[in-house]
Amino acid sequence: MKRYCLALDLKDDPQLIAEYEYWHKAENGWPEIKRSILDAGITEMQIYRTGNRLMMIMETNDQFNAAAKAAADAANPKVQEWERLMWKFQQPLPWAKEGEKWILMEQIFQL
């Protein structure tokens, strides 16, 4: 198992943040998105928020390949539709490169 932590910002607008959270409730999520996550080898995923900063924790099987997941997502029209909807709420971190959304975080401490 591998664990990844990623960060992304939401637009700092309470109404948009509330709508983003609405789409991430279990009953409102799209089944095609959940399927694409599981099919990629992601076994657990949580998203946390403080203010407009998001942190995602993903646990994956040993076969998970981020490049393969990105390629599969790019070829999946439903995932692309979801990504366009989510971009309404999201904004890149100040240090993100052009086109980057979720940024992999570096672990700096472990107990």
N, C-alpha and C positions, 0 to 999 in steps of 0.2 A: 504494500500500500504506500502511496505517496500523498503528501499533503501540500497544497498550494494555497497561499494567501494573496489576494489581489485587492486593489483599491481603485475606486472611481468616485467622482463627485456627481451629485445631482445639481441641477439648477437651483439656486437658493430662493425658492418660491414655495411657500407652504402648500398652496393648492396643487402644484405639480408634484411635490413630494407625497402628498396624500394620495394622488392618483397613481403614482408609481407604486406605492405600498398596496393599493387596491389590486393592481395587476399581479402582485406577488403573493397574494393570499391563495392558499391551496385551491379554493373553489373557483378562482378566476384565472388561474394559469392555463395556458394552452397545452393540451395533451401532446401535441406534436413537439413542443419545446422540451417537455419532460422526457419524451422518448429520445430526442436527439442527444440529450445530456447523458441518459443512461446507456444508449448505444455506443457512446464514445468511450465508455469505461469509467465514467464519473460515478462513484458509488454513494457519495454523500455531498451535499452542497448546502451551505447556509450563507445568508447575506445579513449583515448587521449594519445599522445606521447610527451615526451621531451627527446631529445637525444635517448638513448636506453631504457628508462624507460617508461612503459605503465601503465595507470590507466584506469580501467573499472568501469563504473557506471551502476548498474542494478537497475531497479525498478520492483518489482514483486507484484503479487496479494497476498492476505493474505494466500492462500493455498500453496504457493511456499514452497518446501521442498528440501534443497540442497542435502541431502542424496538420495532422490528419483531421483533427476536429475542426480546425479553421477551414480546411478545404471542403469537408462535408457540409459545414454550415453555409459556405459560399454557394454551394450547389443546391441548397434546399430552399425553395421559394418561401415556405412557411417560416423558416428561421429568419430569412431576410426580411419578411414582413414584420416579424416580432422585433428585430433589431431596429428597423425604421421607427416603429412605435416607441421603443425604449429610448431612442435618441432624442425624442421630444422632451424627455425628462433629464437626460444625462448630459454632462459636459466633461471634457477631458481634464485630467489633473494638469496643473500649471506646467509641469516638467514633461508631459507626454509628448511623444513625437507625433508628427502629422498622421492622422488616421487611427491612432491608438486610443483604445477605450480602457478596458480593465488592465491595470499595470501590476505585474508580478511584484510582490513585496519580498524584501530580503529579511530572513530571520536573523535577529541580532542577539537573542537571548533564549535560553532553554533551561528549565529547572529540572 
